[in-house]
Amino acid sequence: MDKEKLIARIIKECAQDGEPVTREEAEEMAEMELKAGTRYEKADKPRKKTVRERKVDADKLEILQACDDALCCLVDNVYERKNETELSFLYKGTEYTIKLIKHRPKKE
């Protein structure tokens, strides 16, 4: 696009928005826009969200099952179990949650 046409368009758009700019400011904006090359605009249609299959961690599941078994003698029942990550239960009228986190190996 021609620089002069771009400057005129910027001045016109800013005036329509209620924020008039000087010619020097419009020149700076035009230069930046020309250097940037491409203009990014929002797409008309929304992105498709892909559903990824979740891997079940067998080790965490085994550990949480052992915790569940150990708690059965203390609490009436474990009322919520979130995959292989969390275990929620009531003990003497108070709600508790055990959250199991598997840490990544340290980089050397």
SULQUI-V249305 format. One record per run of one state. SS is the DSSP state (hx for helix, st for strand, lp for the rest). FROM is the first residue (numbers start at 1). LEN is the number of residues. Records with the same first field share a line. If there is no record, write none. Layout:
# SULQUI-V249305
SS=FROM-LEN / FROM-LEN
This chain:
# SULQUI-V249305
lp=1-2 / 17-6 / 37-21 / 72-6 / 83-3 / 92-2 / 100-9
hx=3-14 / 23-14 / 58-14
st=78-5 / 86-6 / 94-6
